Amino acid sequence: MAFTRKSTDLSLPDDPLQLYRMLAVTNRGPAAVWGHQQDVLRSWHQEKSEASDVAIELPTGAGKTLVGGLIAEFRRRTSQDRVAYLCPTRQLAQQTAAAFDTYGIPNALLIDRVVSWNAADRARYESAEAVAVSTYSHVFNSNPALGNSNLLVLDDAHAAEGYVASPWRLTISRQDESAYLDVLSVLEPALDPLVFPRLKRREADGTFWSYVYLASPIGIADRAVQLEEVIGSAINGGKLEKKREKVARNVWKFLQGHVDRCLFYVAHRQIVIRPFIPPTMQHAPFSDPARRIYMSATLGAGGELERAFGCKKIERIPVPDGWEKQGTGRRFFLFPELASDLAADPTQLSAFVSSTIAESGRAIVLTPDTRTYESFVESKVPDGYPVLKADDVEDDLKEFTSKPSAALVLTNRYDGIDLPGNDCRLVVLDGLPARGDLQERFLHESLGAVEVLQERIRARILQGSGRATRNTQDFAAVMILGQALTSYLSGRDVQAAMHPEVHAELEFGWENSRKYDSANMIENLRVFLRHDEEWAEVDGDIVREREKYARVMAPSSRELQRSVKHEVDAWQAIWSNQWDWALKAVRRVLDQLQGERTPRRYAAFWNYIGFGITQRLAQQTGEQSYLAASADYFRDAQRMSRGTSWLSHLASPSDKAKAPLAPQIDELDEAAMRGIGVQEARFASAFEERVATVRAGLTGTEFRAYEAGLVALGQLAGASESYGNDNDEDPAAPDAVWIFNDARWVTWEAKSEAEAKGAVGPGDVRQAGSHLRTTEAERGTSAPSDSVCLLMSPKPAVMPAARALAEEQLYQVGPEQVLDVFDRLLRAWGTARGRVISSLTPAELAEIFRAEKALPSQWLPMLRMAPVRQQRD
């Protein structure tokens, strides 16, 4: 007969470092904690151990799991905390549990369905005898299985937004057509009348297949009762496929009674209903634990982590000294679409990618959406190659790594797959990773608020490119595909915001891709994969460049970080039906977004939310002051979102019934007309001589005279400021900048001395495309929405490699178009001067300029007729 007797163990560790020394006596882990891990653990123990929310940044390969595990075990031992260590996937949870076993940390692996859990393991967690290792879904759930933790450790926090939001995100798929059409029918007053018929059609118009529309919140509020009924009927009436019905039932428990406080994102293939920021602080399994630790390989700035978790403030422990420049392993970036032969003949790209995969043996391919996935598998995977999906490797990667040749193709999965050593030497990133759920796609594509997603996009690129470089000895090639991703990673500012190691690798790969053909690219790849002395010499170049770089905070990060606590406040108030509190929080959000680098399109979204809230308060209280405020919010939303596809569809009957009347004169035109009045003094004397000089400059080719002509042309156009790059002090600066107050900026790169033959090259395109960002940095503020970069060149074509680099805001114009604008303006000025410009109102002046097609709203579209990325060679 044997009994277990309880003994008192007084040898509790003083800190997590002493804990590991105790564990190291019997465990199979490292002999000691690395120096940088010690730094992080000391920072937490001495400075942050009492904080409720702390984020720890440790790059891949820096021992993140051990740090998180020691904090978890320290709290379990010293405070008898129930600790849940959460991972995004079952596979990562299994890897973490195995690592904890090695470190000597008692753990209970609790994954899969709750009914299958080992009762003894669950009891060990409940009694704080072991750390529970589980997945996010067991906390963020309508029936959470781990709802009583004292400490949550949230691993891979940078990738958690989708898992955290899932309990509050209801998807009505087009596959359940009856349910989709029922909901769509109720939404009709909340959608643009031109859009609604397109959405109803079974076959999608190719142009609108993937477009995301935001239904009017005012329309949603007006139809909330009907929406509750039709959604409930769809879920409970058998209109959804069984698997989707089960998920929807769980989500409906959170959303029912809150439909009027959700946003409705509508696309042809699905409708997504969710709050903008998940109300996690009203979800006890997340809000009740006294402490939450967020572990991440990349935290960044800009409030991304706080938005994802619905948390107002998360304190940071930054990456430790010594890791701010050095990365893990070596990546060799390939940009096939920039290779001279493939850029000239894109039809050969698929064959090149296929042959490269075949030569590499195993390749992991990361795509942002189903459409890209299907296209890649159909056209770029070698014939007869095994194609594996996420489900095939969820429990064991050997299904992939045991095959000599295979393609593991994943959709929107940039984390959680570790392929060290010889497991995989080729990573393919196909498409810009900004196509998550419909909310993310709305922000990126419809609204164009790239700044609020910038950290998420960079984190996915960083994590995705590092799937096969998991330690310092690893190396892998990373192939970049898709114009959007190629163009994005070509931007100097984007590279500068990356980790210095990745910055150096990207710049090296970019330079060695665009200057040569695909045969040279393959030869370079072979040298890299041999990884012998020949590569070692080249590797030294990358290391030297890395040491020159320091990571630069991305534009708007400071403003977005300041605003996020008020954003969380606003959505908590909305969810709680406290609309006056919500309006105050929205006002604070907009106050914080008015910084040096205002993220205008994101501010446009929050102004639109303010418009909806003030309309609701006006209806509830009868106070007319809310209506006046509502008009201001709506006008600001329009002003800040100019040039977006969202604005063009901001025309629902629900909004039109409440929105203020459109102004008689366009904001840009009004700014120009007021600028004409200011600029009149510059041309008051010797008008004819001045304009003759301008014409001579614009009809000639000498670059200084031409650039001076562009500056004067901006003055004639009514720019409040028009200036050039005096004395060529900065070769990267624009040749001319036209500032129309807060309405629009126009930047110029002029190649007047170029011959009217051949094609524009990549260098000119990259330089011209960066001019808005250069001007933003110089002026210390963000460019207004729909600002443009113009590349003036007489060349009749654009090199294919240059097209691949072109950004959306870059347009090519010829010298004859510039002269056309000059002549229009000259005629309008002649008439206006005859009537005395100073005696005319902006509206009267606009009528004169409109008659000559000399308003910015008339000549700017003409200058934007040739997007560089759509030009031909």
Buried (B, 14 or more C-beta within 10 A) or exposed (E): EEEEEEEEEEEEBEBBBEBBEBBBEEBEBBEEBBEBBBBBBBBBBEEBBEBBBBBBBBBBBBBBBBBBBBBBBBBBBBBEBBBBBBBBBBBBBBBBBEBBBBBBBBBBBBBEEBEEBEEEBBEBBBEBBBBBBBBBBBBBBEEBBBBBBBBBBBBBBBBBBBBBBBBBBBBBBBEBEEBBBBBBEBBBBBBBEEBBEBBEEEEBEEEBEBBBBBBBBBBBBBBBEBBBEBBEBBBEEEBBEEEBBEBBEBBBEBBEEBBBBBBBBBBBBBBBBBBBBBBBBEBEBBBEBEBBBBBBBBBBBBBBBBBBBBBBEBBBBBBBEEBBBBBBBBBBBBBBBBBBBBBEEBEBBBBBBBBBBBBBBBBBBBBBBEBBBEBBBEEBBBEEBBBBBBEBBBEEBEBBBEBEBBBBBBBBBBBBBBBBEEBBBBBBBBBBBBBBBBBBBBBBBBBBBBBBBBBBBBBBBBBBBBBBBBEEEBBBBBBBBBBBBBBBBBBBBBBBBBBBBBBBBBBBBBEBBBEBEBEBBBEBBEBBBEBEEEBEEBBEEBEEBBEEBEBBBBBBBBBBBBBBBBBBBBBBBBBBEEBEBBBBBBBBBBEBBEBBBBBBBBBBBBBBBBBBBBBBBBBEEEEEEBBEBBBBBBBBBBBBBBBBBBBBBBBBBBBEEBBBEEEEBBBBBBBBBBBBBEBBEEBEEEBEEBBEBBBEBBBBBEBEBBBBBBBBBBBBBBBBBBBBBEEEEEEEBBBBBBBBBBBBBBBBBBBBEBEEEBBBBBEBBBBBBBBBBBBBBEBEBBBBBBBBBBBBBBBBBBBBBBBBBBBBBBBBBBBEBBBBBBEBBBBBBEBBBEEEBEEBEBEEBBBBBBEBBBBBBBBBEEBBEBBBBEBEB
